[in-house]
Amino acid sequence: MVSTLTRNRDIEQWDAEDVVAWEAGGKDVAKRNLIWSVIAEHVGFSVWSIWSVMVLFMPTEKYGIDAAGKFFLVAVPTLVGAALRIPYTVATAKFGGRNWTVFSALLLLIPTLLTLYFVNQPGTSYTTFLVVAAFAGFGGGNFASSMTNINAFYPQRLKGWALGLNAGGGNIGVPAVQLVGLAVLATLGNRYATVVCAVYLVLVALAGLGAALFMDNLRNQRADLSSMVTALKVPQSWAIAFLYIGTFGSFIGYSFAFGQVLQLSFKAGGDTAVQATLHAAQIAFLGPLLGSLARPYGGKLADRLGGSRITALTFGAMTVAAIVVAVASTLGDRSGGPTGAVLVALVIGFIGLFILSGLGNGAVTKIIPSVFDAKSKSLPLGHAERASWSQNTSGALIGFVGAVGALGGVAINLVLRSSYAATKSATTAFWVFMAFYVVCVAVTWAVFLRRPRPMNTAAAGDDVVDAAEALVRAAESTATASTVAPSVSARA
């Protein structure tokens, strides 16, 4: 598996599917890289979402930024992070996983320092705050490079768990920064947002140092733009990207918005501005935390039962949770603000959305390597070449899917902004989200679960459709991929 490990921590050849080499030490190398990948991605997510915490330190009366303006402010780093995920995916293969992790981690010093300097200056223009928040998008790109790198380190049979653990550990960066913000708010008050930034300056430096000392570069990794183009020629890739909007887009969008929604709800229920901020901060971290912890188990369930099955069940449950939130918000509007049981229902519904989005994230991510592993069986290549093709195309698609999925987070904040701007309430937005989850259930069934048509059709186009659907079924279970793949090869 590891033919050469140089002083620069370059591994020239890596074959995660070599069981003997994996048990002889390869799994320890993969685990070490996974640990530091998680740490670096974790800090990246914290910096990416730092403005969801900063806005809690920025009372409208002092900064002149209303609820709609704050939703747009936290949407900006989401958009930038989404755009950066495609080049970050390519950079990992070009420069090496270790080298890029070090560079991308230290790059986070820029948004952290800018935030530290500007956040306590109420006279700063809104445009300047938007620019500063945009730099936090650097943290969003880290997900794509980290996932692409870890995808290359682990064998197909373990990818669901490894990718789920990597992503989940990174996702926990969102509640972590919110907990730091809560601690500062509770002990020092809302004038000390710079303390949050100072904490992350230290953590960014530690992440970069750890990556430099303990990670490796895989020199036979080739998840470049050509691999991405190849991946996007597979029709199921676009369906996966759409579904990831519903899972990861929901997770990151709600993570950025939950604190503000709670703050506005508590204030409408009678809290003072200071009380509403503190109460919101005490609850807001729970959703992203539970969603992050659920993600590896979504991948593990997908390893056992199939990614599309878990995905369909997840979106069905998310539809129900969204209805709970929408109904609670509607009742709150009618009573002049959510209080008592209505507020409890709102919070429970939101927590449910977080947990389910985490499970869905793991399930959708698992579909990616499974699809390309099954597809590789139809290629006229040797074992090593097929494994390399599967690894490179799935790694490249993870970056693309991550970018598209993050746009869902932008959409959530923009829909919430529009809802508050038009009605002073989020109720309309919640009904929109519910309808979207219904569409996601339909797409999952139509593309990944629907039974194929008989093969006796005379139309060549139908042969292609049948082959594609057989491919999807082959991707459903890693345990059965080896038996399903020959029929895919015969029909593709």
ABEGO torsion letter per residue (X at the ends): XBABBBAAGBBABBBAABAAAAAAGAAAAAAAAAAAAAAAAAAAAAAAAAAAAAAAABBAAAAGBBAAAAAAAAAAAAAAAAAAAAAAAAAAAAAEAAAAAAAAAAAAAAAAAAAAAAAABAABBAAAAAAAAAAAAAAAAAAAAAAAAAAAABBAAAAAAAAAAAAAAAAAAAAAAAAAAAAAAAAAEAAAAAAAAAAAAAAAAAAAAAAAAABBBBAABABBAAAAAAAAABAAAAAAAAAAAAAAAAAAAAAAAAAAAAAAAAAAAGBBAAAAAAAAAAAAAAAAAAAAAAAAAAAAAAAAAEAAAAAAAAAAAAAAAAAAAAAAAAAAAAAGEBBEAAAAAAAAAAAAAAAAAAAAAAAAAAAAAAAAAAAAAABBBBAAAAAAAAAAAAAAAAAAAAAAAAAAAAAAAAAAAAAAAAAGBAAAAAAAAAAAAAAAAAAAAAAAABBBBBAABABAAAAAAAAAAAAAAAAABAAAAAAAAAAAAAAX
